[in-house]
Amino acid sequence: MDKFAKSLLQSGNTTISNILLKNYPKLGMNSDQLVLYLQIKRSIDMGSYFPDINELTDSTGMSSAKIYQILHELIQNKLMKIKTLTDKRGQSFDIYDFSLMYDKLSELNQNIEDEHFDNKDVNVETKESDRKETFNKIESEFGRPLSPIEIETINQWINDDHYDTKMIQLALRESVLNQVYSLKYIDRILVNWEKANIKTPADVEKNRHEREIRRNKNNSVSTNNNDKPEIPIFKIDK
């Protein structure tokens, strides 16, 4: 076996948490502190719980004064402490203890998860609120309660077709302006919008503005040439 490969295998590996690598700045750690921690952890993984300062200067490229400064910062920021233990023979020895850092990391991770779930809950509540508002608006415009089949159709728009409730409400407005009180007509509007890549209220407004410009232009042409019939640009069959 190649000497380097043998040395590589015998030296072992140091495992670092991706949560720590991603969030260490949020713990108040800078890159120098992280590098020193990694070198200390490497030594601990190899059985040396309190590596000599000279060893740390060799592995980090930092001066001994810099190492002492960083160790002081880690202790001051409550990310590390030097702990004294006693072995079976009654002899005391020191170790670098980073349990405080992992306590902070655990708390930070919990806060991130709580925030994620809180946002998720807010999104669910918002979606249900928007759904209820959509039902109420359709019933109000239709002037009657929705049938079970109509309720199922609207739920399919939201759950299966993933139509935004704001777009459904805008399609309802288009339907009312055309004096057509039918979910089938609203569905045609939504399908036509999807085919035309109209996905947001801003897209609807832009499309309406462009149709208005074309309509005015066609009316102007029609006035000058009455023998040419006007061709509708945007039409949905009832």
C-alpha positions, 0 to 999 in steps of 0.5 A: 500500500502506498505510504500516503494512502496508509497514512491517510487511513491511519490518521482517521477523519474528523466529522463536522456538523453541517448545521454548525458550518452553516450557522456558526456566524449566528453563534457569534463565531468568526472564521478564525475561531471556527478554524481553531475549534476544528483543529482542537476537535481534530486533536480530541478525535485523536485522543488529545483533549488538551492539545499543546499551543505549539501544536495548534500554531503548527496546524493553524498557521497562527501565532501563539499570541493569536491562539491565546486571544481566540481561546479567550474570545471563545471563553468570553463568548460562552462558546467554550470552557476549560474543564478539569477532570480527575482520572481513576488514579486521582490525577487531574487533567484539563480538557477543552469543552465545547458543550456551551457552543453546542447548547447555543447551536441547539437553541438556535436550531430550535428557534429556526424550526419554530420559526419555520413551523410558525410561518407554515401555520400562518400560511395555512391560516392565510390559505384557509382565510382566502378560500373562505373569502372566495366562497363568500364572494362567489355566493354573494355575486351569485345571490345564493348558496353554493351547491355541493358540486360547486363547492367541490369544483372550487376546491379542485381549482385551489387544491388540484389546479393550484389556482390562486384565490385572488385569480379566482376572484378576478375571474369571478369579477370578469364573469359578473361584468359579462353578467354570466353567473356560472362556475363553468364560465369562470373556469373557462376564464381561468383556463384561458388565462393559464394558456396565455401565461396570465398568472398574477393580478398584475398580469390580468391588469396588463392584459386588460390594458392591452385589450383596451388599447387594441379595442380603441384602435379597432374602433378607430379603424372601424370608424374610418372603414365601416364596411369592415366588421370588428373582430373581438381580440379576447372572447370567452364562449358562454 
